[in-house]
């Protein structure tokens, strides 16, 4: 990739954002101008290879591969291991791209430039419009397309997206009336994970954490799901050349609860009842997310009997006042270590049934 820049204007572009890649500079004489060539060496990142999946992998395969490797290389599992930390970052970056259908489509089309794909397309269109309006003889600050041998084609889509449509007054190139010289780029998006227990996920609350040296406070709505991802606009890395900040994507990991099992908005639990209560009936105390409730156990309740507590399940995400249900399974506990008297009584009951 070659970019032509007038010598006296080069200082403006020497501190380019390294997110775009690596550069080296070559200086040559061109007619009466000193021209510096800013040559970019692009490093292609194969996200499919990082996750160890084929290019035709399904979304589910990508998700499973990411989760498996993320657990293996997570910093909490490998404290102080810089290589594992780097690998974990690569995995997050790969998942950001391949785990999002729109990002994956752009990546498959544009490679490592997937984030600026739309800008590339727009810039190419502007370039074609400009060349058409100028009959393929575009004027770039005194240089014509013919001067560079190719009707302006040396000014690639990367050049267009980086410095704007047909150049601008600030760059030293002539501006097309349809061109844009902003050269602004959105900053890199940031991926983060937030671990919550089930009971915290069941209530709306605030969490504060630090990103890029800034404290960010977010309100987590009740009912957030395991693996759910939310976007915080403008909380990613700083933009380039005055462009907007990137976004922050937070993925929530909800740990399992020792008592409740979650299935969507419904919860389930197992409650032990003694044999006597199961046979004769009685009362039993059932824990729920918002406190204990008392239930009546019907006489003759069998082991494995399920009862439904309507509205005692998990809160529905962003729907205040709506809840799933709680399904309780009774587990009848058979008495052990019986006394001789108790054994006699059970024997009498057995004989009565004959």
N, C-alpha and C positions, 0 to 999 in steps of 0.2 A: 504494500500500500504506500503510495507516494503522495506527499502533499507539498505544493509549491508555495513558498512564503517569501515575500520581499524581505531583504536583509534588515532594513531599518524598522520593520514591523515585527520582526521575529521575537523580540523580547516579550511581546504580549502573549505569545503562545508557548513559551519555553517551560512553563510550569503546568504541564498538562496532567490531568488526573490519571494516575497510574492504573485506575480501574479499566482504562481502555487498553492496557497492554504495555509492552516495552518498546522504546523508541531509540533510534540513533540518528545522528545528524550528518549530512553530507553537503558540502558547499561547492558550488560550481558557478562559473560565469555564464550568463545567458544574455547575448547581445550587450546592451549597456547596463545591465542590471546584475547585481550580485544576488544569486538565488540560493536559498538553503532548502535542501530536501529533508523533510521530516519523514523518516521511514519507520513504519510501525511493523513490528514482528508480532503476529497474533498467536497466542497459545491456545490451542483448542482443548477444551475440557470435555472428556467423554463421561457424561453423567451416568449413562447406562453401565459403563464399565465399573464406575465407582460403586454402584449398587449391586453389581454382579448379575444383571438381568439382560435379556435380549432386547433388541429395539422394538420387537413386536409384543413385548410383555404386556399383560393386562394390568389395569389399575390395581387390582387386588394383589397381583404378584409383586408389583412395585411397593405397595404398602407393606406387605409381609417382609420383603427383603430389607426395607428401610428399618422397620421395627427390630428385626433380628440383629442387624449390624449396629443400630443405635444403642441397643442394650449392651452389646459386646464392647463398644468403644466409649460408652458414656463416661464423662470425667469422674462421676461418683464411684464408678467401678474401677477406674484406673487413676487414682489420685497421683498427681505429679508426673504422669506420663505424657510428655509433650507430643509424641507421635500419635498416641491415642486421641489426644485433644484435637490435633490437626485433622485426623481421620474423621472424627466426630463432626467437625465443622464442614468437611467435604460432603459427608453424608447428608447433613442438613441442607446444604446448598443444592445437592442433587435432588433431594426430596422436594424442595421448593419448586424446582423446575418440572420434574417428571410427575410429581404428585398432584399437580394442577393441570387439568386438561388443556386450558388455554395456553399456559406457559409451555407445556410439552409440545403443543402444535407449533408454537413459534420457534422453540428450540430445534425441532426436527427440520424446520424450514430455514432458519437463520444461523443455526449453530450457536456459538458463544455470544452472538449479538442479539439473542432472543429478546432481551428486555427493550431493545431499541428498534425492533423489527418494524413496528408501525411507523416510526420516524423515518426509517430507511425507505419504506415504501412511499411515504409522503415526499421525501426529499427527491427520490428518483422521479416521481411524477412532476415535481417542480422543475427538475432539470430538463425533462423532456419537453415541458411546456415552454421553458425558457429558450431551449435550442430551436424549437419549432418557430417561436416568435421572432427569433433572430436569424432564421434560415440557416441554423447550424453554424452560425459564425459568431457566437457569444463573445462579448468583450469583457475581459477580466482585467480591469485597471490598465489598459494598454496592451495586454496580451490577448491575442485572438486564439480561438481553438486551433487554427492552422499552425500557429507558432509552436504549439505543443504536439503537433502531429496526430490529429485524431478528432477534430471537431469537438473538443472539450471533454472527450471520454475519459481522459486521465483524471478528471475530477470525479472520483468515485462516489458511490452512495455513502461511504463512510465520511468522506469529506463533506458532502452535503449535509449529513445529519449532525456532524460535529460543528461546522462553521456556519450552517444555514444555507438556504436555497441556492442563490447564485452569488454569494459573497456579499459583503457590505462595506460601508464606508470605514468602519473600524478595522477591517481586515486588510484594506488596501486593494480589494477587488471591486469591480463595478457591480452595482446592485441591479438586479432585474426588478421590475415593478411588481412581479409576482413572487419574488424570492423572499427568504427570511434569513436573517443573519444572527439570530439569537444564540444559536449554539448551546442552548441550555439543556441539561440532562438531569433527569430525576436521580436522586441518590440511591444507593444500594438498599434493597429491602433487608430487613433483619428478621430472622426466625428465632423464636424463644419457646421454651416449654415451661409450664407452670403445673406443679403437682398439688393436688387437692385430695383430701379424704372425702368420702361419700357424704358425710354429714355437713361439711363445709359447702360442698357443691349444692346442697339442698336449701341453702339460704343465700339471699342477696347480701353481699358484703364487699368491702374494699380491700385491695391489695396494693402495696407500694413496692416498687423495685427500681433498679437503676439501669438505664440504657445510655451508652455513650456519655457517661458522666452526668446524666440528668436523671432526676427522680421522676418516675412516672407513676401516677396513681390511677388505678382503674376500678370500676365498679363491675363486679362479676354477678350477672343475674342468676337467680336461683334456677336450677334445672339444667345447668351446663352439662354437656355429655362428654364422656371419655373420648378423646381423640378429636373433639371439636376444635375448630380453629377460628379465631376472630382477628379482625384487622384493625389496627390503630393507625389511621392516616397521619403521615408526617412525622412519625416517631422513629423512623429508620435512620440510615446514615445521611449526612449532609449532601445536598445536590451539588452538581458541578456547574461552574460558570453562572451562578445565580439561579440554577434550576431548583425545583422543589425537593424537599427531603424525601427519602424513601419511606416506606411504610413498615410498621412492625406487625408481624404475624405471630400470634401466641397460640400454641397448641396445648390443650388441657389434658393432663393425665390424671384420671380419677382412680385412686387406689380402692381395692376391695374392702368391704366392711366385714367385721367378724360376725355380725349378726344378720344384716340385711343383704339380700342379693337383688341387684337391679336388673330389670328387663324393660328398657325404654322408660316409660313413666310409671311403671308398676314395680312394686317391691314384693319380695317373698321372704318368709322366715319360717323356722321350725320351732315349735313350742312343745316341751315335754309336759304330759299330764300323767298322773299316777293311775294305776289300774282301777282303783276304787272310784275315782272321779269319772273315768271312762265308762265304768259299769253303771254307776248310780247317778251320774250327772253332778253338776256343781259349778263353781266359779273358777275362772283362771284369769290371771293378769297378763296382758299382752303389751310388750313395749312397742311404741311407734316413734316416728321421728319427732313428734311434738308432744311426747309424754305417754304415760301408761293408760291403757283402757281395760275395763273389766268385761269379760265375755261369759255368757252362760254356755256351759257344755251340756249337750243333750245326753240323757241316759243311753247307754249302749253305743257310745261313740267308738268307731273302729280306728285302729292304727292307720295312719296315712290320710285320715279325713281332712279335707281342705275347707276352710271358711274364708269368705271375702269381706274385707273391711273397706267399704266404698269411701273414696276420698282420703285415705290414709297412706297413699303411696307417695311417689316423688312429685315435686312441683313441676308443672309444665313450663318449659323454657319461654320466658317473655310473655306468659299469659297469667297475669296475676289472679290469684284465687282459684286456679284450676290445678287439680292434682290427679295423679293416677290412683290405683287401688293397692291395698296390701293384702296379699294372699298368705294365710297362715296354715301350715300343715301340722296337725297334731301327731306327736310321737308318743305312743303309750308305753310307759316304763313298767316293765315287769318287776315285781318285788323280788329281792334276793335276801339271803340270810334269814329265812323265816324261822320263827320259834316253833317249838313242838306244838304249841297251842294253835298257832296260825296254820300249820300244816294240817292239823286235825280239822279245822274249820273248812279249809279248802277241800279236804277229802269228803266232808259231809256234803258240800255243795256239789261235788262230782257225783256222789251217790244219788243225790236228789234228781239229777238229770237222767239217770238210768231208767 
